[in-house]
Amino acid sequence: MRRLSVIWTFDRKAESRLAALPGALAAPPIHPHITLGNYLWEEEPLARYLKELAPRFSAFTVRLAEITLLAPEILVCLPEAPELERYHRLFHEQHDAYADVFTSLKEGNYRPHITLAYDQDGISQDRLDQARGAFLPGEARVVALMLSREEEDGGFTILAEHTLEK
């Protein structure tokens, strides 16, 4: 069983802005998104659950607050919006037992973020400073929910996409 992720994705303007930050398209390329949940579960029940819940979510705006390190090897942008926690809780109410330690309600570790770069040897201070220097706080519109599967080669396959109502 492979890891499945439910992610929020942005409009094209926000995606372009985030991808343009230094290091945002490190190898392998990272598609700008906010993870709602990571699961070790079967595709069919999670896809069905996502399809069932997606109409209850509306598109929303996040404030792109700052660039920081989530861990020494992960460069992130921290978004802020009341919907992030509310939608996370709503989505996890029924199937939280399948969520990983970083996104489950019971573990309490959920921290919405947009991964910009990953380096197993650690993000250098120069790279962090460069990203911060290129970053202008602002807003981004979250417009879709997607279900993706992590592949054995480290890539991801989008299994389902649901456009959020305006």
Summary of the structure (lengths in Angstrom):
residues: 166
radius of gyration: 15.4
end to end distance: 34.4
largest distance: 44.7
contacts: 486
relative contact order: 0.28
helix: 30%
strand: 39%
